[in-house]
Amino acid sequence: MGLSIQKVNKIYQSGGTEFHALNDINLEIEIGEICVILGPSGSGKSTLLNAIGGIDQVESGSIAINDWNVSSLKNKQLVTFRREMVGFVFQMHNLIPNLTVYENIELAANISEAPLKIDEMIKAVGLEGMADRFPRELSGGQQQRVSIARAIVRKPKLLLCDEPTGSLDSNTSKEILTLIKQVNRNYNTTILIITHNQAISQMADRVIKLKDGRIDSVSVNDTVYEPERIEW
Ligand SMILES: Nc1ncnc2c1ncn2[C@@H]1O[C@H](COP(=O)(O)OP(=O)(O)OP(=O)(O)O)[C@@H](O)[C@H]1O
């Protein structure tokens, strides 16, 4: 099945005027794909990601993920959908400052019926020995590792990343992308990555370009690079 988006429209109302942030978006993404979403600022990337993740409602059209018809879910079902299906990673990782690494991940694990083991998560993201540190005691890249652990501890089918390397240098970015690739491999997680960095599309199976709230192009890569081999 995978992700199927049909004729999706999103309109924002502000100050009495309407703004069409998404216009007739159609898109098919297969399970286990890494998909990069590119486009200028304001082209609708975050709006699309938030609609897919059930954070935002759309005006019309349908968004279906496996057996979930996201666009028709109501409040309580949306919460269940997000809890069972989706992990989010943002540029600003939104870790809770007065909780340790372990506790930040635990908080996410607690809302799942069968989470992965927190210690194993910490190891998997390369933070062994740092479980008791607070976010302020970590580098930006390490904080992003925690946010990835937090997103995947619930074993989401879909990992939605909004500028996950936006505030990181190129080497740290490659490490984080390598980690995201490992998540994709180990759990067959479908991954969507929003980025301004065209280079990141080298690791994608599918590249979507948005422009003015419309799909400008969709391409499928013949050659998919390992993140460490990306030419930055
Ligand atoms: N809550 C809102 N109310 C009104 N307009 C909004 C709202 N959220 C977003 N928009 C507008 O919708 C358009 C798309 O925004 P969106 O954040 O999806 O773009 P983006 O491609 O992710 O941009 P960026 O790369 O700068 O993050 C923008 O013009 C934005 O100003």
PDBQT file of the ligand as one rigid body, heavy atoms in Angstrom, charges set to zero:
ROOT
HETATM    1  N1  LIG A 301      -0.876  28.969  10.033  1.00  0.00    +0.000 N 
HETATM    2  C1  LIG A 301      -0.715  29.615   8.869  1.00  0.00    +0.000 A 
HETATM    3  N2  LIG A 301      -1.527  30.637   8.536  1.00  0.00    +0.000 NA
HETATM    4  C2  LIG A 301      -1.402  31.278   7.346  1.00  0.00    +0.000 A 
HETATM    5  N3  LIG A 301      -0.476  30.975   6.406  1.00  0.00    +0.000 NA
HETATM    6  C3  LIG A 301       0.351  29.968   6.702  1.00  0.00    +0.000 A 
HETATM    7  C4  LIG A 301       0.299  29.247   7.927  1.00  0.00    +0.000 A 
HETATM    8  N4  LIG A 301       1.257  28.296   7.930  1.00  0.00    +0.000 NA
HETATM    9  C5  LIG A 301       1.902  28.441   6.745  1.00  0.00    +0.000 A 
HETATM   10  N5  LIG A 301       1.365  29.433   6.012  1.00  0.00    +0.000 N 
HETATM   11  C6  LIG A 301       1.787  29.858   4.659  1.00  0.00    +0.000 C 
HETATM   12  O1  LIG A 301       1.720  28.738   3.797  1.00  0.00    +0.000 OA
HETATM   13  C7  LIG A 301       2.814  28.734   2.899  1.00  0.00    +0.000 C 
HETATM   14  C8  LIG A 301       3.530  27.409   2.978  1.00  0.00    +0.000 C 
HETATM   15  O2  LIG A 301       4.193  27.309   4.249  1.00  0.00    +0.000 OA
HETATM   16  P1  LIG A 301       5.136  26.100   4.613  1.00  0.00    +0.000 P 
HETATM   17  O3  LIG A 301       5.629  26.322   5.995  1.00  0.00    +0.000 OA
HETATM   18  O4  LIG A 301       4.441  24.831   4.312  1.00  0.00    +0.000 OA
HETATM   19  O5  LIG A 301       6.320  26.305   3.556  1.00  0.00    +0.000 OA
HETATM   20  P2  LIG A 301       7.746  25.607   3.495  1.00  0.00    +0.000 P 
HETATM   21  O6  LIG A 301       7.942  25.214   2.073  1.00  0.00    +0.000 OA
HETATM   22  O7  LIG A 301       7.843  24.561   4.521  1.00  0.00    +0.000 OA
HETATM   23  O8  LIG A 301       8.691  26.817   3.846  1.00  0.00    +0.000 OA
HETATM   24  P3  LIG A 301      10.114  26.855   4.621  1.00  0.00    +0.000 P 
HETATM   25  O9  LIG A 301      11.083  26.181   3.714  1.00  0.00    +0.000 OA
HETATM   26  O10 LIG A 301      10.379  28.327   4.748  1.00  0.00    +0.000 OA
HETATM   27  O11 LIG A 301       9.921  26.167   5.930  1.00  0.00    +0.000 OA
HETATM   28  C9  LIG A 301       3.686  29.926   3.267  1.00  0.00    +0.000 C 
HETATM   29  O12 LIG A 301       3.425  30.982   2.363  1.00  0.00    +0.000 OA
HETATM   30  C10 LIG A 301       3.228  30.281   4.655  1.00  0.00    +0.000 C 
HETATM   31  O13 LIG A 301       3.348  31.665   4.890  1.00  0.00    +0.000 OA
ENDROOT
TORSDOF 0
